[in-house]
Amino acid sequence: MHLIINGDHHDDLPDGLTVAALVAHLGLPERKIAIERNREVVPKSTFGEVRLADHDVLEIIHFIGGG
């Protein structure tokens, strides 16, 4: 499957990924990110249900705490 993630093209991803599976595949902490798919925010409560399609455009934003 081909996805565009934060402007980078990824051609090596398995077909049928959910947003949650992509997050796990990329090794990201699900609790500290927000995801936009094709210019629409994906609610965290639906990460396990939303299936990604070939050529989806994703923006993944990482929240970083500090002090």
mmCIF file of the N, C-alpha and C atoms, coordinates in Angstrom:
data_MODEL
# 
_entry.id   MODEL 
# 
loop_
_atom_site.group_PDB 
_atom_site.id 
_atom_site.type_symbol 
_atom_site.label_atom_id 
_atom_site.label_alt_id 
_atom_site.label_comp_id 
_atom_site.label_asym_id 
_atom_site.label_entity_id 
_atom_site.label_seq_id 
_atom_site.pdbx_PDB_ins_code 
_atom_site.Cartn_x 
_atom_site.Cartn_y 
_atom_site.Cartn_z 
_atom_site.occupancy 
_atom_site.B_iso_or_equiv 
_atom_site.pdbx_formal_charge 
_atom_site.auth_seq_id 
_atom_site.auth_comp_id 
_atom_site.auth_asym_id 
_atom_site.auth_atom_id 
_atom_site.pdbx_PDB_model_num 
ATOM 1   N N  . MET A 1 1  ? 0.850   -1.173 0.000  1.00 0.00 ? 1  MET A N  1 
ATOM 2   C CA . MET A 1 1  ? 0.000   0.000  0.000  1.00 0.00 ? 1  MET A CA 1 
ATOM 3   C C  . MET A 1 1  ? 0.895   1.235  0.000  1.00 0.00 ? 1  MET A C  1 
ATOM 4   N N  . HIS A 1 2  ? 0.453   2.255  -0.712 1.00 0.00 ? 2  HIS A N  1 
ATOM 5   C CA . HIS A 1 2  ? 1.190   3.514  -0.800 1.00 0.00 ? 2  HIS A CA 1 
ATOM 6   C C  . HIS A 1 2  ? 0.462   4.578  0.027  1.00 0.00 ? 2  HIS A C  1 
ATOM 7   N N  . LEU A 1 3  ? 1.155   5.143  1.004  1.00 0.00 ? 3  LEU A N  1 
ATOM 8   C CA . LEU A 1 3  ? 0.624   6.237  1.808  1.00 0.00 ? 3  LEU A CA 1 
ATOM 9   C C  . LEU A 1 3  ? 1.592   7.404  1.766  1.00 0.00 ? 3  LEU A C  1 
ATOM 10  N N  . ILE A 1 4  ? 1.062   8.600  1.936  1.00 0.00 ? 4  ILE A N  1 
ATOM 11  C CA . ILE A 1 4  ? 1.896   9.781  2.092  1.00 0.00 ? 4  ILE A CA 1 
ATOM 12  C C  . ILE A 1 4  ? 1.738   10.223 3.542  1.00 0.00 ? 4  ILE A C  1 
ATOM 13  N N  . ILE A 1 5  ? 2.831   10.154 4.287  1.00 0.00 ? 5  ILE A N  1 
ATOM 14  C CA . ILE A 1 5  ? 2.808   10.464 5.715  1.00 0.00 ? 5  ILE A CA 1 
ATOM 15  C C  . ILE A 1 5  ? 3.730   11.653 5.955  1.00 0.00 ? 5  ILE A C  1 
ATOM 16  N N  . ASN A 1 6  ? 3.138   12.761 6.410  1.00 0.00 ? 6  ASN A N  1 
ATOM 17  C CA . ASN A 1 6  ? 3.884   13.996 6.651  1.00 0.00 ? 6  ASN A CA 1 
ATOM 18  C C  . ASN A 1 6  ? 4.735   14.388 5.441  1.00 0.00 ? 6  ASN A C  1 
ATOM 19  N N  . GLY A 1 7  ? 4.163   14.206 4.250  1.00 0.00 ? 7  GLY A N  1 
ATOM 20  C CA . GLY A 1 7  ? 4.835   14.601 3.023  1.00 0.00 ? 7  GLY A CA 1 
ATOM 21  C C  . GLY A 1 7  ? 5.784   13.575 2.448  1.00 0.00 ? 7  GLY A C  1 
ATOM 22  N N  . ASP A 1 8  ? 6.056   12.491 3.162  1.00 0.00 ? 8  ASP A N  1 
ATOM 23  C CA . ASP A 1 8  ? 6.961   11.444 2.675  1.00 0.00 ? 8  ASP A CA 1 
ATOM 24  C C  . ASP A 1 8  ? 6.151   10.275 2.113  1.00 0.00 ? 8  ASP A C  1 
ATOM 25  N N  . HIS A 1 9  ? 6.606   9.739  0.998  1.00 0.00 ? 9  HIS A N  1 
ATOM 26  C CA . HIS A 1 9  ? 5.929   8.611  0.356  1.00 0.00 ? 9  HIS A CA 1 
ATOM 27  C C  . HIS A 1 9  ? 6.418   7.302  0.975  1.00 0.00 ? 9  HIS A C  1 
ATOM 28  N N  . HIS A 1 10 ? 5.467   6.438  1.325  1.00 0.00 ? 10 HIS A N  1 
ATOM 29  C CA . HIS A 1 10 ? 5.768   5.121  1.901  1.00 0.00 ? 10 HIS A CA 1 
ATOM 30  C C  . HIS A 1 10 ? 5.086   4.072  1.037  1.00 0.00 ? 10 HIS A C  1 
ATOM 31  N N  . ASP A 1 11 ? 5.892   3.258  0.342  1.00 0.00 ? 11 ASP A N  1 
ATOM 32  C CA . ASP A 1 11 ? 5.354   2.239  -0.556 1.00 0.00 ? 11 ASP A CA 1 
ATOM 33  C C  . ASP A 1 11 ? 5.413   0.834  0.017  1.00 0.00 ? 11 ASP A C  1 
ATOM 34  N N  . ASP A 1 12 ? 5.971   0.679  1.181  1.00 0.00 ? 12 ASP A N  1 
ATOM 35  C CA . ASP A 1 12 ? 6.253   -0.650 1.713  1.00 0.00 ? 12 ASP A CA 1 
ATOM 36  C C  . ASP A 1 12 ? 5.297   -1.076 2.823  1.00 0.00 ? 12 ASP A C  1 
ATOM 37  N N  . LEU A 1 13 ? 4.107   -0.512 2.872  1.00 0.00 ? 13 LEU A N  1 
ATOM 38  C CA . LEU A 1 13 ? 3.184   -0.806 3.966  1.00 0.00 ? 13 LEU A CA 1 
ATOM 39  C C  . LEU A 1 13 ? 2.199   -1.902 3.565  1.00 0.00 ? 13 LEU A C  1 
ATOM 40  N N  . PRO A 1 14 ? 1.831   -2.760 4.508  1.00 0.00 ? 14 PRO A N  1 
ATOM 41  C CA . PRO A 1 14 ? 0.883   -3.836 4.199  1.00 0.00 ? 14 PRO A CA 1 
ATOM 42  C C  . PRO A 1 14 ? -0.509  -3.279 3.884  1.00 0.00 ? 14 PRO A C  1 
ATOM 43  N N  . ASP A 1 15 ? -1.238  -3.976 3.039  1.00 0.00 ? 15 ASP A N  1 
ATOM 44  C CA . ASP A 1 15 ? -2.606  -3.582 2.709  1.00 0.00 ? 15 ASP A CA 1 
ATOM 45  C C  . ASP A 1 15 ? -3.527  -3.797 3.905  1.00 0.00 ? 15 ASP A C  1 
ATOM 46  N N  . GLY A 1 16 ? -4.596  -2.993 3.961  1.00 0.00 ? 16 GLY A N  1 
ATOM 47  C CA . GLY A 1 16 ? -5.634  -3.187 4.965  1.00 0.00 ? 16 GLY A CA 1 
ATOM 48  C C  . GLY A 1 16 ? -5.304  -2.704 6.357  1.00 0.00 ? 16 GLY A C  1 
ATOM 49  N N  . LEU A 1 17 ? -4.293  -1.850 6.499  1.00 0.00 ? 17 LEU A N  1 
ATOM 50  C CA . LEU A 1 17 ? -3.934  -1.351 7.832  1.00 0.00 ? 17 LEU A CA 1 
ATOM 51  C C  . LEU A 1 17 ? -5.040  -0.460 8.393  1.00 0.00 ? 17 LEU A C  1 
ATOM 52  N N  . THR A 1 18 ? -5.265  -0.593 9.688  1.00 0.00 ? 18 THR A N  1 
ATOM 53  C CA . THR A 1 18 ? -6.067  0.400  10.389 1.00 0.00 ? 18 THR A CA 1 
ATOM 54  C C  . THR A 1 18 ? -5.114  1.497  10.851 1.00 0.00 ? 18 THR A C  1 
ATOM 55  N N  . VAL A 1 19 ? -5.668  2.600  11.304 1.00 0.00 ? 19 VAL A N  1 
ATOM 56  C CA . VAL A 1 19 ? -4.828  3.667  11.840 1.00 0.00 ? 19 VAL A CA 1 
ATOM 57  C C  . VAL A 1 19 ? -4.032  3.136  13.033 1.00 0.00 ? 19 VAL A C  1 
ATOM 58  N N  . ALA A 1 20 ? -4.683  2.357  13.910 1.00 0.00 ? 20 ALA A N  1 
ATOM 59  C CA . ALA A 1 20 ? -3.984  1.797  15.077 1.00 0.00 ? 20 ALA A CA 1 
ATOM 60  C C  . ALA A 1 20 ? -2.836  0.887  14.655 1.00 0.00 ? 20 ALA A C  1 
ATOM 61  N N  . ALA A 1 21 ? -3.044  0.075  13.621 1.00 0.00 ? 21 ALA A N  1 
ATOM 62  C CA . ALA A 1 21 ? -1.991  -0.819 13.145 1.00 0.00 ? 21 ALA A CA 1 
ATOM 63  C C  . ALA A 1 21 ? -0.831  -0.023 12.550 1.00 0.00 ? 21 ALA A C  1 
ATOM 64  N N  . LEU A 1 22 ? -1.138  1.064  11.855 1.00 0.00 ? 22 LEU A N  1 
ATOM 65  C CA . LEU A 1 22 ? -0.070  1.920  11.316 1.00 0.00 ? 22 LEU A CA 1 
ATOM 66  C C  . LEU A 1 22 ? 0.740   2.546  12.440 1.00 0.00 ? 22 LEU A C  1 
ATOM 67  N N  . VAL A 1 23 ? 0.061   3.035  13.460 1.00 0.00 ? 23 VAL A N  1 
ATOM 68  C CA . VAL A 1 23 ? 0.745   3.634  14.609 1.00 0.00 ? 23 VAL A CA 1 
ATOM 69  C C  . VAL A 1 23 ? 1.691   2.609  15.234 1.00 0.00 ? 23 VAL A C  1 
ATOM 70  N N  . ALA A 1 24 ? 1.220   1.380  15.412 1.00 0.00 ? 24 ALA A N  1 
ATOM 71  C CA . ALA A 1 24 ? 2.063   0.319  15.976 1.00 0.00 ? 24 ALA A CA 1 
ATOM 72  C C  . ALA A 1 24 ? 3.223   -0.008 15.031 1.00 0.00 ? 24 ALA A C  1 
ATOM 73  N N  . HIS A 1 25 ? 2.947   -0.096 13.735 1.00 0.00 ? 25 HIS A N  1 
ATOM 74  C CA . HIS A 1 25 ? 3.972   -0.409 12.732 1.00 0.00 ? 25 HIS A CA 1 
ATOM 75  C C  . HIS A 1 25 ? 5.089   0.639  12.743 1.00 0.00 ? 25 HIS A C  1 
ATOM 76  N N  . LEU A 1 26 ? 4.707   1.897  12.930 1.00 0.00 ? 26 LEU A N  1 
ATOM 77  C CA . LEU A 1 26 ? 5.691   2.982  12.957 1.00 0.00 ? 26 LEU A CA 1 
ATOM 78  C C  . LEU A 1 26 ? 6.346   3.152  14.328 1.00 0.00 ? 26 LEU A C  1 
ATOM 79  N N  . GLY A 1 27 ? 5.852   2.420  15.339 1.00 0.00 ? 27 GLY A N  1 
ATOM 80  C CA . GLY A 1 27 ? 6.434   2.501  16.674 1.00 0.00 ? 27 GLY A CA 1 
ATOM 81  C C  . GLY A 1 27 ? 6.129   3.805  17.388 1.00 0.00 ? 27 GLY A C  1 
ATOM 82  N N  . LEU A 1 28 ? 4.961   4.376  17.110 1.00 0.00 ? 28 LEU A N  1 
ATOM 83  C CA . LEU A 1 28 ? 4.587   5.655  17.720 1.00 0.00 ? 28 LEU A CA 1 
ATOM 84  C C  . LEU A 1 28 ? 3.753   5.438  18.980 1.00 0.00 ? 28 LEU A C  1 
ATOM 85  N N  . PRO A 1 29 ? 3.873   6.344  19.939 1.00 0.00 ? 29 PRO A N  1 
ATOM 86  C CA . PRO A 1 29 ? 3.049   6.248  21.158 1.00 0.00 ? 29 PRO A CA 1 
ATOM 87  C C  . PRO A 1 29 ? 1.647   6.791  20.870 1.00 0.00 ? 29 PRO A C  1 
ATOM 88  N N  . GLU A 1 30 ? 0.650   5.918  20.832 1.00 0.00 ? 30 GLU A N  1 
ATOM 89  C CA . GLU A 1 30 ? -0.713  6.308  20.458 1.00 0.00 ? 30 GLU A CA 1 
ATOM 90  C C  . GLU A 1 30 ? -1.269  7.426  21.323 1.00 0.00 ? 30 GLU A C  1 
ATOM 91  N N  . ARG A 1 31 ? -0.863  7.485  22.566 1.00 0.00 ? 31 ARG A N  1 
ATOM 92  C CA . ARG A 1 31 ? -1.429  8.474  23.491 1.00 0.00 ? 31 ARG A CA 1 
ATOM 93  C C  . ARG A 1 31 ? -0.937  9.891  23.228 1.00 0.00 ? 31 ARG A C  1 
ATOM 94  N N  . LYS A 1 32 ? 0.170   10.052 22.526 1.00 0.00 ? 32 LYS A N  1 
ATOM 95  C CA . LYS A 1 32 ? 0.758   11.383 22.364 1.00 0.00 ? 32 LYS A CA 1 
ATOM 96  C C  . LYS A 1 32 ? 0.770   11.861 20.914 1.00 0.00 ? 32 LYS A C  1 
ATOM 97  N N  . ILE A 1 33 ? -0.195  11.405 20.110 1.00 0.00 ? 33 ILE A N  1 
ATOM 98  C CA . ILE A 1 33 ? -0.238  11.841 18.722 1.00 0.00 ? 33 ILE A CA 1 
ATOM 99  C C  . ILE A 1 33 ? -1.657  12.213 18.308 1.00 0.00 ? 33 ILE A C  1 
ATOM 100 N N  . ALA A 1 34 ? -1.732  12.979 17.255 1.00 0.00 ? 34 ALA A N  1 
ATOM 101 C CA . ALA A 1 34 ? -3.001  13.278 16.582 1.00 0.00 ? 34 ALA A CA 1 
ATOM 102 C C  . ALA A 1 34 ? -2.775  12.959 15.112 1.00 0.00 ? 34 ALA A C  1 
ATOM 103 N N  . ILE A 1 35 ? -3.819  12.451 14.463 1.00 0.00 ? 35 ILE A N  1 
ATOM 104 C CA . ILE A 1 35 ? -3.691  12.047 13.058 1.00 0.00 ? 35 ILE A CA 1 
ATOM 105 C C  . ILE A 1 35 ? -4.800  12.679 12.230 1.00 0.00 ? 35 ILE A C  1 
ATOM 106 N N  . GLU A 1 36 ? -4.382  13.221 11.102 1.00 0.00 ? 36 GLU A N  1 
ATOM 107 C CA . GLU A 1 36 ? -5.310  13.752 10.112 1.00 0.00 ? 36 GLU A CA 1 
ATOM 108 C C  . GLU A 1 36 ? -5.190  12.869 8.869  1.00 0.00 ? 36 GLU A C  1 
ATOM 109 N N  . ARG A 1 37 ? -6.328  12.412 8.369  1.00 0.00 ? 37 ARG A N  1 
ATOM 110 C CA . ARG A 1 37 ? -6.361  11.573 7.168  1.00 0.00 ? 37 ARG A CA 1 
ATOM 111 C C  . ARG A 1 37 ? -7.147  12.307 6.096  1.00 0.00 ? 37 ARG A C  1 
ATOM 112 N N  . ASN A 1 38 ? -6.492  12.595 4.995  1.00 0.00 ? 38 ASN A N  1 
ATOM 113 C CA . ASN A 1 38 ? -7.139  13.296 3.887  1.00 0.00 ? 38 ASN A CA 1 
ATOM 114 C C  . ASN A 1 38 ? -7.851  14.558 4.367  1.00 0.00 ? 38 ASN A C  1 
ATOM 115 N N  . ARG A 1 39 ? -7.132  15.315 5.199  1.00 0.00 ? 39 ARG A N  1 
ATOM 116 C CA . ARG A 1 39 ? -7.573  16.617 5.736  1.00 0.00 ? 39 ARG A CA 1 
ATOM 117 C C  . ARG A 1 39 ? -8.716  16.534 6.739  1.00 0.00 ? 39 ARG A C  1 
ATOM 118 N N  . GLU A 1 40 ? -8.953  15.347 7.310  1.00 0.00 ? 40 GLU A N  1 
ATOM 119 C CA . GLU A 1 40 ? -9.959  15.196 8.365  1.00 0.00 ? 40 GLU A CA 1 
ATOM 120 C C  . GLU A 1 40 ? -9.313  14.534 9.568  1.00 0.00 ? 40 GLU A C  1 
ATOM 121 N N  . VAL A 1 41 ? -9.547  15.086 10.744 1.00 0.00 ? 41 VAL A N  1 
ATOM 122 C CA . VAL A 1 41 ? -8.983  14.533 11.972 1.00 0.00 ? 41 VAL A CA 1 
ATOM 123 C C  . VAL A 1 41 ? -9.627  13.177 12.251 1.00 0.00 ? 41 VAL A C  1 
ATOM 124 N N  . VAL A 1 42 ? -8.793  12.203 12.611 1.00 0.00 ? 42 VAL A N  1 
ATOM 125 C CA . VAL A 1 42 ? -9.283  10.874 12.974 1.00 0.00 ? 42 VAL A CA 1 
ATOM 126 C C  . VAL A 1 42 ? -9.385  10.823 14.496 1.00 0.00 ? 42 VAL A C  1 
ATOM 127 N N  . PRO A 1 43 ? -10.594 10.679 15.048 1.00 0.00 ? 43 PRO A N  1 
ATOM 128 C CA . PRO A 1 43 ? -10.727 10.592 16.504 1.00 0.00 ? 43 PRO A CA 1 
ATOM 129 C C  . PRO A 1 43 ? -9.983  9.357  17.040 1.00 0.00 ? 43 PRO A C  1 
ATOM 130 N N  . LYS A 1 44 ? -9.304  9.524  18.152 1.00 0.00 ? 44 LYS A N  1 
ATOM 131 C CA . LYS A 1 44 ? -8.559  8.399  18.738 1.00 0.00 ? 44 LYS A CA 1 
ATOM 132 C C  . LYS A 1 44 ? -9.451  7.198  19.014 1.00 0.00 ? 44 LYS A C  1 
ATOM 133 N N  . SER A 1 45 ? -10.697 7.456  19.343 1.00 0.00 ? 45 SER A N  1 
ATOM 134 C CA . SER A 1 45 ? -11.612 6.353  19.648 1.00 0.00 ? 45 SER A CA 1 
ATOM 135 C C  . SER A 1 45 ? -11.891 5.480  18.424 1.00 0.00 ? 45 SER A C  1 
ATOM 136 N N  . THR A 1 46 ? -11.523 5.957  17.218 1.00 0.00 ? 46 THR A N  1 
ATOM 137 C CA . THR A 1 46 ? -11.769 5.174  16.002 1.00 0.00 ? 46 THR A CA 1 
ATOM 138 C C  . THR A 1 46 ? -10.485 4.645  15.360 1.00 0.00 ? 46 THR A C  1 
ATOM 139 N N  . PHE A 1 47 ? -9.340  4.826  15.985 1.00 0.00 ? 47 PHE A N  1 
ATOM 140 C CA . PHE A 1 47 ? -8.070  4.370  15.422 1.00 0.00 ? 47 PHE A CA 1 
ATOM 141 C C  . PHE A 1 47 ? -8.122  2.890  15.032 1.00 0.00 ? 47 PHE A C  1 
ATOM 142 N N  . GLY A 1 48 ? -8.771  2.068  15.832 1.00 0.00 ? 48 GLY A N  1 
ATOM 143 C CA . GLY A 1 48 ? -8.836  0.630  15.564 1.00 0.00 ? 48 GLY A CA 1 
ATOM 144 C C  . GLY A 1 48 ? -9.830  0.253  14.490 1.00 0.00 ? 48 GLY A C  1 
ATOM 145 N N  . GLU A 1 49 ? -10.688 1.170  14.104 1.00 0.00 ? 49 GLU A N  1 
ATOM 146 C CA . GLU A 1 49 ? -11.741 0.882  13.129 1.00 0.00 ? 49 GLU A CA 1 
ATOM 147 C C  . GLU A 1 49 ? -11.471 1.471  11.752 1.00 0.00 ? 49 GLU A C  1 
ATOM 148 N N  . VAL A 1 50 ? -10.777 2.600  11.694 1.00 0.00 ? 50 VAL A N  1 
ATOM 149 C CA . VAL A 1 50 ? -10.563 3.309  10.425 1.00 0.00 ? 50 VAL A CA 1 
ATOM 150 C C  . VAL A 1 50 ? -9.504  2.580  9.606  1.00 0.00 ? 50 VAL A C  1 
ATOM 151 N N  . ARG A 1 51 ? -9.921  2.052  8.452  1.00 0.00 ? 51 ARG A N  1 
ATOM 152 C CA . ARG A 1 51 ? -8.999  1.368  7.545  1.00 0.00 ? 51 ARG A CA 1 
ATOM 153 C C  . ARG A 1 51 ? -8.414  2.369  6.558  1.00 0.00 ? 51 ARG A C  1 
ATOM 154 N N  . LEU A 1 52 ? -7.124  2.265  6.364  1.00 0.00 ? 52 LEU A N  1 
ATOM 155 C CA . LEU A 1 52 ? -6.437  3.146  5.427  1.00 0.00 ? 52 LEU A CA 1 
ATOM 156 C C  . LEU A 1 52 ? -6.547  2.585  4.015  1.00 0.00 ? 52 LEU A C  1 
ATOM 157 N N  . ALA A 1 53 ? -6.590  3.492  3.050  1.00 0.00 ? 53 ALA A N  1 
ATOM 158 C CA . ALA A 1 53 ? -6.693  3.102  1.645  1.00 0.00 ? 53 ALA A CA 1 
ATOM 159 C C  . ALA A 1 53 ? -5.444  3.562  0.903  1.00 0.00 ? 53 ALA A C  1 
ATOM 160 N N  . ASP A 1 54 ? -5.179  2.897  -0.196 1.00 0.00 ? 54 ASP A N  1 
ATOM 161 C CA . ASP A 1 54 ? -4.041  3.247  -1.031 1.00 0.00 ? 54 ASP A CA 1 
ATOM 162 C C  . ASP A 1 54 ? -4.108  4.729  -1.403 1.00 0.00 ? 54 ASP A C  1 
ATOM 163 N N  . HIS A 1 55 ? -2.996  5.414  -1.249 1.00 0.00 ? 55 HIS A N  1 
ATOM 164 C CA . HIS A 1 55 ? -2.829  6.831  -1.586 1.00 0.00 ? 55 HIS A CA 1 
ATOM 165 C C  . HIS A 1 55 ? -3.483  7.794  -0.591 1.00 0.00 ? 55 HIS A C  1 
ATOM 166 N N  . ASP A 1 56 ? -3.845  7.313  0.608  1.00 0.00 ? 56 ASP A N  1 
ATOM 167 C CA . ASP A 1 56 ? -4.295  8.241  1.647  1.00 0.00 ? 56 ASP A CA 1 
ATOM 168 C C  . ASP A 1 56 ? -3.145  9.180  2.003  1.00 0.00 ? 56 ASP A C  1 
ATOM 169 N N  . VAL A 1 57 ? -3.505  10.395 2.388  1.00 0.00 ? 57 VAL A N  1 
ATOM 170 C CA . VAL A 1 57 ? -2.522  11.389 2.825  1.00 0.00 ? 57 VAL A CA 1 
ATOM 171 C C  . VAL A 1 57 ? -2.733  11.608 4.315  1.00 0.00 ? 57 VAL A C  1 
ATOM 172 N N  . LEU A 1 58 ? -1.693  11.339 5.098  1.00 0.00 ? 58 LEU A N  1 
ATOM 173 C CA . LEU A 1 58 ? -1.772  11.444 6.553  1.00 0.00 ? 58 LEU A CA 1 
ATOM 174 C C  . LEU A 1 58 ? -0.809  12.507 7.070  1.00 0.00 ? 58 LEU A C  1 
ATOM 175 N N  . GLU A 1 59 ? -1.267  13.206 8.081  1.00 0.00 ? 59 GLU A N  1 
ATOM 176 C CA . GLU A 1 59 ? -0.391  14.086 8.860  1.00 0.00 ? 59 GLU A CA 1 
ATOM 177 C C  . GLU A 1 59 ? -0.431  13.554 10.287 1.00 0.00 ? 59 GLU A C  1 
ATOM 178 N N  . ILE A 1 60 ? 0.735   13.273 10.824 1.00 0.00 ? 60 ILE A N  1 
ATOM 179 C CA . ILE A 1 60 ? 0.831   12.768 12.193 1.00 0.00 ? 60 ILE A CA 1 
ATOM 180 C C  . ILE A 1 60 ? 1.576   13.806 13.010 1.00 0.00 ? 60 ILE A C  1 
ATOM 181 N N  . ILE A 1 61 ? 0.926   14.259 14.071 1.00 0.00 ? 61 ILE A N  1 
ATOM 182 C CA . ILE A 1 61 ? 1.502   15.278 14.931 1.00 0.00 ? 61 ILE A CA 1 
ATOM 183 C C  . ILE A 1 61 ? 1.838   14.647 16.276 1.00 0.00 ? 61 ILE A C  1 
ATOM 184 N N  . HIS A 1 62 ? 3.059   14.840 16.719 1.00 0.00 ? 62 HIS A N  1 
ATOM 185 C CA . HIS A 1 62 ? 3.530   14.310 17.990 1.00 0.00 ? 62 HIS A CA 1 
ATOM 186 C C  . HIS A 1 62 ? 3.468   15.411 19.039 1.00 0.00 ? 62 HIS A C  1 
ATOM 187 N N  . PHE A 1 63 ? 2.898   15.087 20.182 1.00 0.00 ? 63 PHE A N  1 
ATOM 188 C CA . PHE A 1 63 ? 2.898   16.032 21.301 1.00 0.00 ? 63 PHE A CA 1 
ATOM 189 C C  . PHE A 1 63 ? 4.083   15.705 22.193 1.00 0.00 ? 63 PHE A C  1 
ATOM 190 N N  . ILE A 1 64 ? 4.861   16.718 22.486 1.00 0.00 ? 64 ILE A N  1 
ATOM 191 C CA . ILE A 1 64 ? 6.050   16.543 23.295 1.00 0.00 ? 64 ILE A CA 1 
ATOM 192 C C  . ILE A 1 64 ? 5.920   17.426 24.533 1.00 0.00 ? 64 ILE A C  1 
ATOM 193 N N  . GLY A 1 65 ? 6.037   16.794 25.692 1.00 0.00 ? 65 GLY A N  1 
ATOM 194 C CA . GLY A 1 65 ? 5.970   17.561 26.934 1.00 0.00 ? 65 GLY A CA 1 
ATOM 195 C C  . GLY A 1 65 ? 7.342   18.035 27.349 1.00 0.00 ? 65 GLY A C  1 
ATOM 196 N N  . GLY A 1 66 ? 7.370   18.999 28.154 1.00 0.00 ? 66 GLY A N  1 
ATOM 197 C CA . GLY A 1 66 ? 8.641   19.515 28.641 1.00 0.00 ? 66 GLY A CA 1 
ATOM 198 C C  . GLY A 1 66 ? 8.422   20.342 29.885 1.00 0.00 ? 66 GLY A C  1 
ATOM 199 N N  . GLY A 1 67 ? 9.461   20.818 30.409 1.00 0.00 ? 67 GLY A N  1 
ATOM 200 C CA . GLY A 1 67 ? 9.272   21.594 31.610 1.00 0.00 ? 67 GLY A CA 1 
ATOM 201 C C  . GLY A 1 67 ? 10.426  22.360 32.020 1.00 0.00 ? 67 GLY A C  1 
# 
